[in-house]
């Protein structure tokens, strides 16, 4: 997962939220455990307190006397952690207190027992349960029972350690559940990504399928955007084509005027006009080719073409031209070879390349094809002057002119490359064994 991924953000957020919730829950559970332990101690001290009160008597001088000790043997063991004390005219205390006394509180209630935590004997914190009782008409006596708080602290610490291990395991399980939840929740976006990839390959496609309502709004917006983009591209392509076709008529008129000028004997002016007409015509043809390339990008690439049949049709046309009659055009392409490219696009690509090859060949043009490494390839070679290796990249530059590359291959090769890339292929140049240029196409 990349640092900026939505899945990572959701998992980090879930992990932090679960960790915080478990940490708060742990603190609350430890406090509840402590209160539970303290209530248990208080109940135990109450039972001992009832026994202590039952054995109390008050003498004529108001001094308390104890006729029967509580049964718990820890009251008789010094520093045992369990103590009692009765305070009146004089103070009675358990043997476990030894020479210590419990701090007294005159505001202790008489109606019920009260539990509080104090710093007790032997400088240890204790839980004290206390109450004021009156026996007969004597002065009220303060009855106190205390339990060492160290045991409570040890129990709380042990419980906290075990709880931490459990919470860590629980956090891991919940984080795994959050990962599964995020994975299931983001599954529709995987389909969105796949359909977006298909939309990039075939802009005329649209996103469909059953999506959750939250994602459906996104896919509908993408479909609307794709439709608007396709419409804009179609309008722009149509306008470019209309403009190119509109320019053909003025160019034809200029060509007629050039012939008239040449017939009048002004050859130099006619040559200059022909060069301008040629440059304008090349620009028009380039724009038409780019419009066709844009159409290929928008059209689904589901059609198949047979390169041999396409090349034979083009060769039959070229053989009727003046240069084609003097050129031997060989086609060594397997009859069953098939390419997943619309026949019109393949005709445009091979037409441009074969026309260039025939134009600059001395005697021979060779077209071959086949498959290798899961790809289909076609090669167009000639025995002409070719293009130097240092200028081959320049020949494929968008909008290149014949005078920019020396041999005249520039514009046609740039158009062929755009059409090839528009159909998902690639075009490469190198030197042919025949001595001229070799153009290799791969899909």
N, C-alpha and C positions, 0 to 999 in steps of 0.2 A: 504494500500500500504506500502510495506516495504521500509526502507530508501534507499536501493540500487536498487529499481525497475526502469526500463526504463520509465514506465508510470509516476512515480513521477518526474523523471528528466525532462521529456518533459513538464509536467505541470508547474513545477517550472520555467523552461526556458521560456515557453510561457507567464506565469504570469509576470515574470520580464521584458521580452521584451515588452509586451503590456503596462505594467506600465510605463516603460521608454518612450515609444512612446507617450503615453497619457500625461505624464508630460511635454515632450518637446512641444507637440501640445498645451497644456494649456498655457505655457509661450508665445508661438508664438501668440495664439489667444488673450491673454491679451494685448500684444503689439499692435496687429492689432486693437483691440477695442479702445485702447488709441489713436492711430493715427486717427482712424475714428472720435472719439469725438473731438480731436484737430482740425481736418479738418472742422468739423461742426462749431466749435467756430470761426475758421478763416474766414469761409464764412460769419458768422454773423457779425464779426468785420469789414469785407470788406464793407458790406452794410452800417454799421454805419459810416465807414470812408468816403464813397462816399458822404453821407449826410453832414459830417463834412466839407469836402473840398468844397462842393457846397455852404456852407454858409460863407466861408472865404473871407475876403478882406484885402488888404494891404494899409496902410495909406502912406502919402507922406514921413514920416520919416522911412518907412520900417517896422513899427510895424503892426503885424497881428491883425485883428478885426473879430469878429464872429457875423454875422447878424442873423443867424438862427441856433438854437441848434439842435442836433440829437434828434429824437423823443422818444428814449427809456428812460422811467422815472428813470431807475437805475442810469443814469448819474447825476441826481440831488440829490441822496440820499447818504450821507457820508458813506464811508466804505461799499458800496453796492457790491463791487467785479467787477464792470464794470467802466472803466475809459477812459478818452481821454486827450490828451495833444498836444498842438501845440507850437513848439519852433522856434523863429525867433529873431528879435530885442528885443522882450520881449516874455514872456511865457504865453500862455493861457492854462487853465486846467479846467476840469470838477469839479463841486461842490463835486462829490463823492470822489475826492482826498483830499479834505479838505485842510490841510496845507502841504501835501506831494507832491513830484515830482517824475515823472518817470525818471529813468536813461536814458540819451540820448546817441545815437550812431552816430557819424559823418559819419561812413561808410555805413549808410543805403542807399539802392539803390533808384534810381529815376525812373527806368523803370517798376518796379513791387513791389508788397508788399512782405515783408519778415516777417516770423514768428519765434520768438525765445522765450526761457524761461529764465526769470531773477528773481532775488530777488527784489520784487516790494515794493510798499508802505506798511506801517504798518507791515513791516517785514514778508510779505507773498509772496510766489512765485506766479508769474503771467505769462501768455502767452501774449507776446507783438507782435502786428502787426504794422509795421512801414514802412514809405516810405517818401522820400523827394519830395516835389512838389514846383513848381515855378509859381507864379501868376503874370502875366505881366512880367515887367523887374525887379521885386524885387529880393531880396536875397532869395534863396530856403528856404522853411520852412520844418521842420521835424514834420510830423504828426504821432502820436502814439496813438494806442488804445490797452487797456489791459483788460484781463479777469482773474479773480482770478483762480489759478490752483487747489485750494482746492476742488472745485466741481468735477474736473476731477479725482482727486485722490479718492474721495469718490465713484464716479461712477465705477472707475477701481476696487476698493476693493470689492464693491458689486457684480460686474460682476465676479470677481475671486472667491468669495464665492459660488455663484450660479453655476459657471462653475465647481468648485471642487466637488460639490454634483453630478452634471451630469456626470462628468468623473468617479467618484466612481461607479455610477450605470452602466456606459458604460463598465468599467473595469470588473465588475462582469459578465455582459452579455458576453463580449468577452472571459472571462476565462471559462464560461460555454460552449461557442462555441469551445474553444480550447480543453476542456475536451472531448466533443463529437467528435471532429476531431481526438484526440489521441486515443479514444476508437475505432473509426472506423478504424483508421490507423493500430492499433495493433491487430485488430480482427484476421487477418491471423495467428498471433503468438499463439492465443488460440488454433486454429486447429493444429498448429505445436506441442503444448504441449500435446494435446489429442493423436495425432498420435505417439508422442514419448513415452507416457505411454503405448500405444498398442505395440510399438516396444520393450519396456522393458519386457512386458508380453510374447510377441511372437517375438523373434529376427528374425524369418524368414519373418515377415511382412515388408512392405516397406511403405514409406510415399508417398502419391499420392495426387490427388485433384488438382484443379486449384488455383495456388498461383500467386500473383504479381511477376514480373520478379525479383525484389530485394530479395524476400523471396525464390523464386524458386531456386536460386543459393545455398541458405543454405540447402534446403531440398534435392537437388541433392547431395550435399556434404555429408549429413547425410546418404543418401541411399548408396552412394559409401562406406562410412566408415562401415556401417552395413554389406554390402556384403563382404567387406574384412575381417571383424571380424568373420562373419559366416564361411567363407572359412578357415580362420586360425584355428577356433575351430574345424571344421570338420577334417582338416588335423591332428591337435593335437590329437583329439579323435581317429582317425583311426590309428595313429602311436602308441598310447597307447594300443589300442586293438590288433594291430599286434604284439606289443612287448609281451603282455600278452599271446596271442596264441602261439607265438614262444617259450615262456618259458615253455609251458605245455609239449612239447615233451621232453626236457631235464629232467623235473621233473618226467615224466613217466619213463624215462630211469633210473633215480636215484632210483625210487620206485622199479623197477625190480632188481636193484643191491642190494637194501636193503633186498628184499626177498631172494636173493641168499646168502647174508651174513647170514641172519637169518637161512636159511636152512643148512648152513655150521656149525651152532652151535654158532656163535658169536652174541648172543642175545643183549648184551650191546651196541655193535657198531651199530647193526641194529636199536635199539631203538633211539639212538642219531641221526642217519641219518633220521629216520622217523620224529623226531621232527623238524629237519631243513627243510625237504621236506614239512611238514605241515605248517610251518611258511611262507615258500616261496609261497606255494599254496594259503594261506590266503591272502598274499599281492597281488597276481595276481588276485584273485577273487575281492578284494577290488578295484583295479584299473579298472577292467571291470565294476563293479557296478558304479563307479564314471563316467566312460565313458558313461554309459547308463543314468546317472543322467544329464550329460551335454547335451545328445541328447534330453532328456525330456524338458530341458529349451529352447532348440532351436526349438522344434516342436510345432506347434499350438495346444493348449489344447481344441480342438473342439470335440474330440471323447468322447464317454460315455462307461462306463464299468459297468457290473452288478456284485457286490461283491459276491453274493451267488454262481453264476456260476463259478467265478474264484476260490473261496474257495473250491468248490466241486472238481474241477479238481486237485487242489493241495493236498487236503485231500486224494483223490483216489491214488495219487502217494505215499504219506507218509505212507498210510496204508500197503503198500507192503514192507516197510523197516522193519528191525528187531525190532527197538524200536516202530515203528508205530503199529505193530501188537499187542503190549501189552498196547497201549494207546487208550482211548475212546475219539475220536475227535467229539465234538458236534458243529453243525452249526445252530445258531439261528439268521439268517439274513433274513429280509423280501425279498420275491422273487422279488418284484417290485422295490427294492431299486436300485438307479442308481447314479453313481458318474461321474462327468465330468473329467475323467482321462483316458488316453489311456489304453486299456486292458493289453498291454504288461507291462506297468509300474506298474499297480496294481498287476499283477501276480508276478512281481519281489518283490514288497513290502510285499505282503501277504505270498509269498513263503518263504522269509527270516524269517518273524516273526513266521509263523506256524512251520517251520523247527526247529527254536530255541525252540519254546514251546514244541513240541513233544520230542525234544532231552533232555530237562531238566524236563519234567513232570514226576510225579510218576505214575498216572493212568489216568488223565483227562486233556483235553484241550477244552476250550470253546471259540467260535467266535460269537460275537453278532454285531448288527448294527442298525442304525436308523437315524432319523433326529431330530434336536432340535435347536431352535433359528436361523433358517435359515441355519444351517450347517449340513452336513452329517458326521456321526461318525461311526467308527468301533473299536471294542475292541477284543484283543487276550489275553486270560488268561490261566494260567496253575496252577497246584497244586504242582509245584516243589519248590526248595529252594528259588527262587526269588533273588532279589537284595536289599540289605539294602538301606534305604532312603538316607543315607549319601554318597552312592556310585552310586546312579542312574544317577546323572549328569555326573560322570566320565564314566559311561557305554556308554554315547552318544558322547563321545569325538571322533573327527575325527581320525581314525587310531588306535582306542583302540584295545588292545589285550586281549585274554581270561584271561591271568594271571594277567592283570591289574585290573580286576573287580571281580575276585574271582569265580563267578558262570559261567563264560563262555559266557555270553551274549554280550560282548563288541563289537566285530567286526560286527556281524550281525545287531545289533541295530544301530550302527553308519551308516552302509550302508543304512538301512531302513529309517533312519531319513533324509539322504541326498536325497534319491529318493522321499520321501514324500514332502520335502520342494521344490524340483525341480518341482513338479506338483502343487504347490500352497497350500499345506497342512501343518499340524503341527503334531508332535509326542510327546507324554508325557508318562512318566512312573509313576506307583505307585504300591501299594501292592494290590493284588487281594483278594476278599473274599474267594477264593479257597485256599489261603495260599501262592501262588507263585507270579509271576510277572504279572502285567496287563499293556498292551501297548494300548494306546488310540490314534487313528488317527482321525483328523478332517479336512474337506475341506469346 
